[in-house]
Amino acid sequence: MSADVERVLNEIKALTPEEQQQVRAALEKMVAETTKPQITEEEFMQHLLAKGIISEIPSPTEADIEAFRDFKPIKVTGKPISETIIEERR
């Protein structure tokens, strides 16, 4: 780790928990803005087709369509799983 990064981390450690959360939110926003946006499955298939990796884009099967139609999200209580993951990474 570079000296600059260590210095910044030490300064962040000196902040209050609320200020640390603000720094975290700002960093996450910066990363999100610089991260390449994900492409859709259709765009990915078009890319594979254009590169010659696949010769045609397969149509969804009846089973795929049926599974999509029958999809029912489940209700979950408690905090969002994303919060749990973030907490466990700390």
N, C-alpha and C positions, 0 to 999 in steps of 0.2 A: 504494500500500500504506500502511495506517495506521501511525502511530508505534508503536502497541501491537504490531501484527503484526511489525514490524521488530525491536522489542525482544525479543519472544519468539523469533524466528528467530535472532537473535544469541546468545541464551542457549542455544538448542539446538545451535548450531554449537560452543559451548564444551564440550559434553558428549562423553563417549567414544562411539565407534561403537556399542558395546553399548547405552548409554543412549539414543542416538538411535534405535536399533531399537525400544526399549521405548516411546519417545514415539510413533514411527510406528504401532506396533501399537495403542497406546491411542487414537490419533486415528482409525485405521481402524475400530476397534470403535465409537467414538462416532458416526462417520458411518453405519456399518451400522445402528446402533440408531435413528438418526433418519431414515434413508432409508425412503421408502415401499416396502413390499414389492411385488414384481412379481406381477402376476396371471397365472393360467394362460391358455393359449390358449382353453380352454372358457369361462372367466370373461370374457375379452375378447369372444368371440363373443356371449355372453349380453348383455353391455353394448351391443354394436352393435345387437343385436336389440331390446333395450328402448328404445333411442334412435330406432329406426325407420330406422337407416342401412342395415340389411339386412332383408329380409322373411323369411328363413329361414336356419337354420344348415345349410350344406351337409354332407352325409354324406361320409366319406372314400371316395375312389374305390378300385377294386380295385388300381390301380397304387400308391396310397399305402399300402395294407395290405401289398402284396407287398414294397415297399421297406422297410417297417418289419420285416417278418418276416426279410428277407434281411440286415439290418444286422449287420455284424461289426466291432467296434472293432479298430483296429490297435494293435500294440504299438510304443511309442516308448521309446527309451533316452535317458538323460541327464536333466537337471533339467526340472522342469515348465515349460511355455511361459509360465505366469504369472510365474515368476521372471525369465525372459528379458525379458518386456515391462516389468516393473518396473525392471530394471537399465537398459534402454535409455531409459527416461523420465528417469533421473537425470542 
